[in-house]
Amino acid sequence: MNATSSRQHVHQLPMAPSPTATSALPRKRQKLTTTACEPCRSRKIRCDGNKPSCEACTKRSQQCIYQATPDIKSANDYVDSLVNRVAQLEQELNNAHATILRLSTHPVVPEEPPPQQEQQPQYRQTFSNIDPRLLPENERAAMENGPVDAMGGDAGLEAPDEGQTFYGSSSAHGFTRQMYGIIPHNNAHSSPSGPIEPPSSNQTFPTSTSPYMATENFSLLPRELADRLMRLYWDRVHVLYPFLHKPSFSQAYEDLWRPVSEHHPRNGTGLGLGASKESGPSSIIFHCALNAVLALGLQFSDLPLAEKERLSATCLSKSKDLLRLDLFDNGDIALVQTLLLLTQYFQSTNWPNKCWTTIGLACRLAQGLGLHVEENRVDQQVNLEIREIRRRAWHGCVTLDIIVSMTLGRPAMLAGSSTRSLPAPIDGDDEPKIGSSIEFFRQSVKLYRIVGNILLSVYKINGEHLERSVAAEEKAKIDLVHTLDEDLTRFMHDVPEGLKWQLSGRQPHEMTGILARQSHVLHVRYLHARILLHRPGFLQYCKKQKEAGGTKSRLNRSLETDFAKAAVDCTQTALELITAVSRYSATEVTGAWWYNVFYTRTAAMVVLLSGICPPISEQIGDEEREEAWRKCVDILTKNLPQYAPVRSCLTTLTALRQNIQREIGQGGSNGERLEHVAGNEVSASSGVKSSGGGASELAVLDPQLLDLSFDPFSFFESDLFSDFGIDFSEPFT
């Protein structure tokens, strides 16, 4: 015990003085000040170091002056340098942000970056402890805590104010909100009762890199070309997918060409792109969306194909570079709209994974913003325009999610789960007042709800399978098909008169403008939905007929009748779809070219395969099938721009046709059949002439395309024709 106390006592003793200090001098000499005033130093007399005046100077009535020690002087100089440096950085940041504002309105990329450009990231790292109040507003917000952490819990103890962000009742934040609905609380902490005010997304400038990094992505196409592409987007895309608030976006676009001082005020929070300062003409998110809009407009332009591809690649590159990760920190409806635009563009590319991932991000962001629920809470009373934009954005996510799932054969995130009301059939954004252009979007949403049910119940894309016998499973599918077929028939009869494609024999070409396009697009979507519904029965019937080999089928008579009806319905609908696409794919009435490729490929494969099933051939003759094939060739060689997916589709279909004709034993040798089927018909239909020796400018004349071990059904067992003409043997990018 004593030893322990002794050790503790030793540790508490002061450190031993240095040898220099332990001289023979009396201990009092240790208390002598080391800082003497200048008069005492000059006189070389003892100074007691008292301040502001020592005793010696006081007695002589002399001014007492102390000179700072080198260490103190150095520290003071360093503090002064820090203060000056902070002031310099503030000025540089303000100048840089003003430069970006000017470049975004009149974009001119500087030939040489300012000298401080490369040092800027180092400054930010060195002075990371600067008072947040000294930072610009957008960077200051990035340093502040949000109202909810990543686990759904509240960051503070006050009543939650979630703004436009949605947190369900299972989250800790939602539980806190429910608690404050029960217990009394101070009015100062009560939930807001006014309109929704979404949190600032702080997207005006990047926060993690030099402010000059993105200036090249703010540059614009020539005004005349940009205006033309914007008109094409509004006329060809927006009328089918009205995701944007047109007045807000158009006004922001016009402000791009004006000095900043002449920009319109922006207070349309909640309306998305172009409506607020955070999504206005000087924001990153607006330029990201604008480049996607221009890339979509290019798909409908009359520019040469090579020029369209070059400009589209440029616009997409800018858009991707501007879609920064920090935009997702808060998220708002403008970001959802931007992702929907990019999803639409990615549908035209050979990047299925980009398309798949982008729509997935849009769906998750939309759910996070609460777009999937009605604004019926007391604290979510929104005006009509905001409510309608939120509905359009949500149903845009649902629709594209189903389309991408259908085309890629992958699980649907939102199919069968949407209970949100449809957008109101009103035009609140200066769109043409011919009926209601939003009515088309409403009808499309209704149709794709049925398509979603087809994918879930018939194709089981989400993986739900019940344990049943084969016969019971087939009977259950037949019952489902009957129910869904009735849904499609009911949908067709309920289409408003302005959009009907069969009204007293009226055809889309007898209508004008937007309504003609909407009517035609709705028609081909409906036809494709019917093919999708009946294709499993069609395949089943064809397989049973092939297995029977001319003998009596062992199928139950009732089931055989149902499968036969499905097979005939599927084939006849495919013929109708080919006719509709052929009639309008070269006109302004048509939709996007990549959908025409998809519809043509789907319908052509059904018609071609029907040739191996004699019962179908008896009802649909060879001449009708041959006419349909010629129309398909015309669509893919004459009517559509010759993008790579278009050419690939023609190659695939030609190979399929050659192998099916070999399967059913028509014609002579392989070489003779190749010349007759591919050479004569394709060349006669498309004007492409074969060169000597049977070679052709088209790959469809390659004899190696004729697979002697061909199984015609293998074409129909892969992901619902999931590629838009993409070669799935290549890795996705």
CORMOZI-V856053 format. One record per residue. N is the residue number from 0. RES is the residue in one small letter. PHI is phi in radians with two decimals (none if undefined). PSI is psi in whole degrees, -180 to 180 (999 if undefined). Layout:
n;res;phi;psi
N;RES;PHI;PSI
N;RES;PHI;PSI
//
This chain:
n;res;phi;psi
0;m;none;-45
1;n;-1.16;-36
2;a;-1.13;-41
3;t;-1.10;-44
4;s;-1.10;-39
5;s;-1.12;-42
6;r;-1.10;-43
7;q;-1.07;-38
8;h;-1.14;-39
9;v;-1.12;-42
10;h;-1.16;-23
11;q;-1.52;-9
12;l;-1.21;149
13;p;-1.16;156
14;m;-1.11;141
15;a;-1.10;141
16;p;-1.16;157
17;s;-1.25;160
18;p;-1.02;-33
19;t;-1.12;-38
20;a;-1.42;-16
21;t;-1.70;54
22;s;-1.50;-174
23;a;-1.39;0
24;l;-1.12;150
25;p;-1.07;156
26;r;-1.05;-28
27;k;-1.07;-31
28;r;-1.09;-20
29;q;-1.19;-21
30;k;-1.61;-2
31;l;-1.11;137
32;t;-1.23;145
33;t;-1.64;1
34;t;-2.12;105
35;a;-1.78;153
36;c;-1.29;165
37;e;-1.15;-42
38;p;-1.05;-42
39;c;-1.17;-36
40;r;-1.09;-44
41;s;-1.16;-34
42;r;-1.47;-11
43;k;0.98;45
44;i;-2.02;166
45;r;-1.20;137
46;c;-2.13;131
47;d;-1.41;-7
48;g;1.33;9
49;n;-1.16;145
50;k;-2.22;144
51;p;-1.46;-8
52;s;-2.45;132
53;c;-1.35;170
54;e;-1.14;-39
55;a;-1.14;-45
56;c;-1.19;-33
57;t;-1.15;-41
58;k;-1.13;-36
59;r;-1.55;1
60;s;0.94;41
61;q;-1.92;147
62;q;-1.16;129
63;c;-1.72;121
64;i;-2.16;130
65;y;-1.93;136
66;q;-1.75;133
67;a;-1.09;147
68;t;-1.24;160
69;p;-0.99;-39
70;d;-1.15;-46
71;i;-1.16;-41
72;k;-1.08;-42
73;s;-1.10;-42
74;a;-1.12;-43
75;n;-1.11;-41
76;d;-1.10;-38
77;y;-1.14;-42
78;v;-1.10;-44
79;d;-1.06;-39
80;s;-1.17;-37
81;l;-1.12;-44
82;v;-1.06;-45
83;n;-1.13;-38
84;r;-1.19;-40
85;v;-1.08;-44
86;a;-1.09;-40
87;q;-1.13;-42
88;l;-1.12;-42
89;e;-1.01;-44
90;q;-1.15;-41
91;e;-1.14;-40
92;l;-1.11;-44
93;n;-1.08;-43
94;n;-1.13;-40
95;a;-1.13;-44
96;h;-1.16;-38
97;a;-1.14;-35
98;t;-1.13;-43
99;i;-1.13;-41
100;l;-1.02;-43
101;r;-1.20;-41
102;l;-1.18;-35
103;s;-1.21;-24
104;t;-1.63;-42
105;h;-2.21;77
106;p;-1.18;119
107;v;-2.40;115
108;v;-1.33;125
109;p;-1.12;144
110;e;-1.13;-41
111;e;-2.26;134
112;p;-1.19;155
113;p;-1.02;153
114;p;-1.01;-35
115;q;-1.37;-2
116;q;-1.06;-47
117;e;-1.28;-23
118;q;-1.52;-14
119;q;-0.99;-46
120;p;-1.05;-35
121;q;-1.16;-39
122;y;-1.05;-44
123;r;-1.12;-34
124;q;-1.30;-42
125;t;-1.15;-39
126;f;-1.87;47
127;s;-1.23;-14
128;n;-1.72;18
129;i;-1.09;144
130;d;-0.96;125
131;p;-0.96;-25
132;r;-1.17;-18
133;l;-1.47;-11
134;l;-1.49;157
135;p;-1.05;159
136;e;-1.02;-43
137;n;-1.20;-33
138;e;-1.38;-33
139;r;-1.11;-40
140;a;-1.11;-32
141;a;-1.19;-22
142;m;-1.54;-13
143;e;-1.53;151
144;n;-1.30;144
145;g;-1.42;173
146;p;-1.28;-19
147;v;-2.40;138
148;d;-1.50;-178
149;a;-1.19;-17
150;m;-1.68;10
151;g;1.49;7
152;g;-1.61;157
153;d;-1.31;140
154;a;-1.44;-16
155;g;-2.25;-175
156;l;-1.87;-1
157;e;-1.43;169
158;a;-1.05;134
159;p;-1.17;137
160;d;-2.10;96
161;e;-1.53;-3
162;g;1.00;-129
163;q;-1.65;-7
164;t;-1.37;139
165;f;-1.81;131
166;y;-2.29;122
167;g;-1.27;175
168;s;-1.21;-18
169;s;-1.38;-16
170;s;-1.40;158
171;a;-1.09;-36
172;h;-1.12;-43
173;g;-1.12;-38
174;f;-1.13;-40
175;t;-1.09;-41
176;r;-1.07;-42
177;q;-1.12;-38
178;m;-1.07;-45
179;y;-1.21;-16
180;g;-1.38;-14
181;i;-1.82;-48
182;i;-1.52;151
183;p;-1.17;146
184;h;-2.61;161
185;n;-1.08;140
186;n;-1.05;-27
187;a;-1.16;-19
188;h;-1.91;12
189;s;-1.28;160
190;s;-1.20;148
191;p;-1.15;145
192;s;-1.96;-2
193;g;-1.56;-167
194;p;-1.10;159
195;i;-1.12;132
196;e;-2.11;101
197;p;-1.14;147
198;p;-1.15;148
199;s;-1.09;132
200;s;-1.50;-6
201;n;0.89;48
202;q;-1.78;2
203;t;-1.08;-37
204;f;-2.45;153
205;p;-1.17;152
206;t;-1.97;-8
207;s;-1.99;-4
208;t;-2.41;178
209;s;-1.03;140
210;p;-1.16;-12
211;y;-1.55;-7
212;m;-1.10;-37
213;a;-1.72;9
214;t;-1.09;-36
215;e;-1.15;-25
216;n;-1.41;-6
217;f;-1.64;-3
218;s;-1.22;154
219;l;-2.05;158
220;l;-1.21;164
221;p;-0.92;144
222;r;-0.98;-45
223;e;-1.07;-45
224;l;-1.18;-43
225;a;-1.07;-42
226;d;-1.08;-41
227;r;-1.13;-42
228;l;-1.19;-35
229;m;-1.13;-42
230;r;-1.09;-40
231;l;-1.11;-39
232;y;-1.11;-47
233;w;-1.11;-40
234;d;-1.40;-32
235;r;-1.89;-26
236;v;-1.95;-51
237;h;-1.09;-33
238;v;-1.19;-17
239;l;-1.76;-30
240;y;-2.29;80
241;p;-1.41;66
242;f;-1.41;-26
243;l;-1.68;154
244;h;-1.51;102
245;k;-1.01;-46
246;p;-1.04;-42
247;s;-1.16;-46
248;f;-1.17;-42
249;s;-1.12;-41
250;q;-1.14;-41
251;a;-1.12;-38
252;y;-1.10;-44
253;e;-1.12;-36
254;d;-1.18;-21
255;l;-1.02;-29
256;w;-1.68;7
257;r;-1.98;158
258;p;-1.06;153
259;v;-1.01;-35
260;s;-1.13;-18
261;e;-1.80;7
262;h;-1.17;148
263;h;-1.24;148
264;p;-1.15;147
265;r;-2.15;113
266;n;-2.40;24
267;g;-1.59;49
268;t;-0.96;130
269;g;1.79;-10
270;l;-1.66;-6
271;g;1.61;-147
272;l;-0.99;127
273;g;1.51;-9
274;a;-1.56;-27
275;s;-2.18;171
276;k;-1.08;-38
277;e;-1.20;-19
278;s;-2.18;22
279;g;-1.49;-169
280;p;-1.15;-18
281;s;-1.69;4
282;s;-1.64;154
283;i;-1.13;-43
284;i;-1.13;-35
285;f;-1.16;-44
286;h;-1.18;-33
287;c;-1.07;-47
288;a;-1.19;-39
289;l;-1.05;-42
290;n;-1.14;-34
291;a;-1.17;-40
292;v;-1.09;-45
293;l;-1.13;-38
294;a;-1.12;-38
295;l;-1.19;-41
296;g;-1.07;-35
297;l;-1.08;-30
298;q;-1.13;-21
299;f;-1.90;5
300;s;-1.43;167
301;d;-1.74;18
302;l;-1.20;157
303;p;-1.00;149
304;l;-0.99;-44
305;a;-1.09;-39
306;e;-1.20;-40
307;k;-1.08;-43
308;e;-1.14;-39
309;r;-1.16;-48
310;l;-1.17;-38
311;s;-1.09;-42
312;a;-1.11;-38
313;t;-1.12;-48
314;c;-1.09;-43
315;l;-1.15;-39
316;s;-1.07;-43
317;k;-1.09;-45
318;s;-1.08;-44
319;k;-1.15;-39
320;d;-1.15;-31
321;l;-1.46;-17
322;l;-1.40;76
323;r;-1.43;154
324;l;-1.11;-33
325;d;-1.25;-10
326;l;-1.16;-22
327;f;-1.52;-1
328;d;-1.02;-49
329;n;-1.87;-45
330;g;1.26;146
331;d;-2.72;-178
332;i;-1.16;-26
333;a;-1.10;-39
334;l;-1.21;-38
335;v;-1.06;-46
336;q;-1.06;-41
337;t;-1.10;-42
338;l;-1.15;-35
339;l;-1.14;-41
340;l;-1.10;-43
341;l;-1.16;-37
342;t;-1.04;-45
343;q;-1.03;-44
344;y;-1.18;-42
345;f;-1.08;-23
346;q;-1.10;-22
347;s;-1.58;2
348;t;-1.95;176
349;n;-1.66;36
350;w;-2.11;71
351;p;-1.09;-34
352;n;-1.22;-35
353;k;-1.11;-43
354;c;-1.07;-47
355;w;-1.08;-46
356;t;-1.22;-39
357;t;-1.14;-44
358;i;-1.19;-32
359;g;-1.11;-42
360;l;-1.09;-43
361;a;-1.05;-43
362;c;-1.12;-44
363;r;-1.15;-41
364;l;-1.11;-41
365;a;-1.08;-42
366;q;-1.15;-38
367;g;-1.13;-28
368;l;-1.54;-2
369;g;1.32;23
370;l;-1.21;-16
371;h;-1.48;-4
372;v;-2.09;156
373;e;-1.31;149
374;e;-1.46;73
375;n;-1.97;4
376;r;-1.41;157
377;v;-1.07;-34
378;d;-1.58;13
379;q;-2.29;45
380;q;-1.45;109
381;v;-1.99;158
382;n;-1.32;170
383;l;-1.08;-45
384;e;-1.08;-46
385;i;-1.11;-42
386;r;-1.06;-43
387;e;-1.21;-38
388;i;-1.13;-40
389;r;-1.10;-41
390;r;-1.14;-43
391;r;-1.10;-43
392;a;-1.09;-42
393;w;-1.14;-49
394;h;-1.21;-25
395;g;-1.12;-41
396;c;-1.09;-45
397;v;-1.08;-47
398;t;-1.10;-50
399;l;-1.20;-31
400;d;-1.07;-44
401;i;-1.19;-42
402;i;-1.09;-48
403;v;-1.15;-39
404;s;-1.10;-41
405;m;-1.12;-47
406;t;-1.29;-27
407;l;-1.79;-4
408;g;1.11;32
409;r;-1.96;165
410;p;-1.03;143
411;a;-1.61;134
412;m;-1.35;-37
413;l;-2.04;-4
414;a;-1.08;133
415;g;1.33;4
416;s;-2.02;-5
417;s;-1.52;121
418;t;-2.01;7
419;r;-1.21;143
420;s;-1.07;150
421;l;-1.22;156
422;p;-1.01;146
423;a;-1.19;144
424;p;-1.36;59
425;i;-2.26;156
426;d;-1.90;105
427;g;-1.84;10
428;d;-2.35;44
429;d;1.09;28
430;e;-1.48;164
431;p;-0.96;141
432;k;-1.70;37
433;i;-1.52;96
434;g;1.14;-124
435;s;-2.50;121
436;s;-1.20;-20
437;i;-1.30;-20
438;e;-1.07;-36
439;f;-1.05;-44
440;f;-1.10;-39
441;r;-1.05;-45
442;q;-1.17;-37
443;s;-1.12;-41
444;v;-1.08;-43
445;k;-1.05;-44
446;l;-1.12;-44
447;y;-1.30;-18
448;r;-1.13;-41
449;i;-1.16;-42
450;v;-1.05;-41
451;g;-1.05;-41
452;n;-1.15;-36
453;i;-1.09;-45
454;l;-1.11;-40
455;l;-1.28;-43
456;s;-1.64;-32
457;v;-1.67;-45
458;y;-1.64;-11
459;k;0.91;45
460;i;-1.17;-22
461;n;-1.64;5
462;g;1.53;11
463;e;-1.41;120
464;h;-2.31;135
465;l;-1.76;148
466;e;-1.37;105
467;r;-2.42;162
468;s;-1.23;164
469;v;-1.05;-45
470;a;-1.12;-43
471;a;-1.14;-39
472;e;-1.12;-44
473;e;-1.13;-41
474;k;-1.14;-40
475;a;-1.12;-40
476;k;-1.14;-40
477;i;-1.07;-43
478;d;-1.09;-42
479;l;-1.09;-42
480;v;-1.09;-42
481;h;-1.04;-46
482;t;-1.10;-47
483;l;-1.21;-32
484;d;-1.13;-39
485;e;-1.12;-38
486;d;-1.08;-43
487;l;-1.16;-41
488;t;-1.12;-42
489;r;-1.11;-41
490;f;-1.03;-46
491;m;-1.05;-44
492;h;-1.21;-28
493;d;-1.56;-2
494;v;-1.06;131
495;p;-0.98;152
496;e;-1.01;-37
497;g;-1.10;-21
498;l;-1.92;-2
499;k;-1.14;134
500;w;-1.57;-10
501;q;-2.29;87
502;l;-2.24;100
503;s;0.96;41
504;g;1.36;4
505;r;-1.23;141
506;q;-2.02;160
507;p;-0.96;-33
508;h;-1.20;-13
509;e;-1.51;-8
510;m;-1.74;178
511;t;-2.25;152
512;g;1.03;-135
513;i;-1.11;-42
514;l;-1.09;-38
515;a;-1.09;-45
516;r;-1.12;-45
517;q;-1.11;-41
518;s;-1.11;-44
519;h;-1.14;-46
520;v;-1.10;-41
521;l;-1.11;-37
522;h;-1.10;-50
523;v;-1.21;-31
524;r;-1.14;-40
525;y;-1.12;-45
526;l;-1.09;-42
527;h;-1.14;-36
528;a;-1.08;-38
529;r;-1.18;-40
530;i;-1.07;-45
531;l;-1.02;-40
532;l;-1.19;-44
533;h;-1.61;-8
534;r;-1.10;-40
535;p;-1.04;-42
536;g;-1.15;-38
537;f;-1.05;-47
538;l;-1.12;-42
539;q;-1.08;-43
540;y;-1.15;-44
541;c;-1.10;-40
542;k;-1.12;-44
543;k;-1.11;-39
544;q;-1.15;-40
545;k;-1.18;-41
546;e;-1.14;-35
547;a;-1.16;-31
548;g;1.02;36
549;g;1.61;-11
550;t;-1.48;172
551;k;-1.18;129
552;s;-1.16;143
553;r;-1.59;9
554;l;-1.18;146
555;n;-0.97;135
556;r;-0.99;-41
557;s;-1.13;-46
558;l;-1.13;-40
559;e;-1.07;-40
560;t;-1.13;-42
561;d;-1.13;-45
562;f;-1.13;-39
563;a;-1.10;-43
564;k;-1.11;-43
565;a;-1.08;-40
566;a;-1.13;-45
567;v;-1.17;-44
568;d;-1.04;-43
569;c;-1.09;-45
570;t;-1.18;-45
571;q;-1.11;-39
572;t;-1.14;-37
573;a;-1.09;-40
574;l;-1.10;-41
575;e;-1.10;-41
576;l;-1.14;-42
577;i;-1.07;-42
578;t;-1.10;-44
579;a;-1.13;-44
580;v;-1.16;-41
581;s;-1.09;-38
582;r;-1.20;-35
583;y;-2.10;-5
584;s;-1.16;-19
585;a;-1.76;10
586;t;-2.04;171
587;e;-1.30;-7
588;v;-1.28;-23
589;t;-1.28;165
590;g;-1.55;-152
591;a;-1.23;147
592;w;-1.10;-33
593;w;-1.21;-28
594;y;-1.25;-37
595;n;-1.09;-39
596;v;-1.09;-46
597;f;-1.08;-47
598;y;-1.13;-43
599;t;-1.09;-45
600;r;-1.10;-45
601;t;-1.06;-51
602;a;-1.17;-40
603;a;-1.10;-40
604;m;-1.13;-38
605;v;-1.14;-47
606;v;-1.10;-42
607;l;-1.12;-44
608;l;-1.21;-27
609;s;-1.07;-19
610;g;-1.16;-20
611;i;-1.55;0
612;c;-1.96;101
613;p;-0.94;-42
614;p;-1.04;-36
615;i;-1.28;-40
616;s;-1.07;-30
617;e;-1.17;-32
618;q;-1.58;-30
619;i;-2.10;107
620;g;-1.26;168
621;d;-1.08;-38
622;e;-1.09;-40
623;e;-1.16;-39
624;r;-1.17;-40
625;e;-1.13;-39
626;e;-1.11;-41
627;a;-1.10;-39
628;w;-1.11;-43
629;r;-1.09;-38
630;k;-1.12;-40
631;c;-1.08;-43
632;v;-1.10;-43
633;d;-1.08;-43
634;i;-1.00;-46
635;l;-1.46;-16
636;t;-1.95;-25
637;k;-2.01;-44
638;n;-1.46;-29
639;l;-1.89;149
640;p;-1.09;144
641;q;-1.47;59
642;y;-1.22;164
643;a;-1.00;-43
644;p;-1.09;-30
645;v;-1.18;-48
646;r;-1.13;-39
647;s;-1.12;-38
648;c;-1.09;-44
649;l;-1.09;-42
650;t;-1.06;-46
651;t;-1.10;-46
652;l;-1.16;-38
653;t;-1.14;-42
654;a;-1.08;-41
655;l;-1.09;-44
656;r;-1.12;-42
657;q;-1.09;-43
658;n;-1.23;-36
659;i;-1.17;-40
660;q;-1.14;-35
661;r;-1.14;-38
662;e;-1.08;-41
663;i;-1.58;4
664;g;1.29;30
665;q;-1.62;146
666;g;1.46;-171
667;g;-1.73;-133
668;s;-1.24;172
669;n;-1.06;-45
670;g;-1.13;-43
671;e;-1.10;-41
672;r;-1.17;-39
673;l;-1.06;-44
674;e;-1.15;-41
675;h;-1.26;-49
676;v;-1.27;-55
677;a;-1.48;-48
678;g;-1.16;-59
679;n;-1.12;-49
680;e;-1.28;-45
681;v;-1.16;-44
682;s;-1.15;-42
683;a;-1.14;-35
684;s;-1.42;-37
685;s;-1.83;-12
686;g;1.43;7
687;v;-1.50;121
688;k;-1.70;143
689;s;-1.40;145
690;s;-1.56;178
691;g;-1.04;150
692;g;1.39;12
693;g;1.45;1
694;a;-1.34;161
695;s;-2.55;160
696;e;-1.20;-18
697;l;-1.69;142
698;a;-1.19;-12
699;v;-1.16;-13
700;l;-1.65;8
701;d;-1.25;118
702;p;-1.05;-22
703;q;-1.19;-14
704;l;-1.19;-16
705;l;-1.45;104
706;d;-1.60;113
707;l;-1.32;-14
708;s;-1.82;29
709;f;-1.19;134
710;d;-1.99;110
711;p;-1.08;-25
712;f;-1.37;-18
713;s;-1.13;-26
714;f;-1.17;-23
715;f;-1.79;5
716;e;-1.91;18
717;s;-2.15;98
718;d;0.89;43
719;l;0.95;42
720;f;0.94;56
721;s;-1.39;5
722;d;-1.98;13
723;f;0.71;36
724;g;1.50;18
725;i;-1.56;144
726;d;-1.48;109
727;f;-1.37;-4
728;s;-1.30;-16
729;e;-1.56;145
730;p;-1.16;145
731;f;-1.24;154
732;t;-2.05;999
//
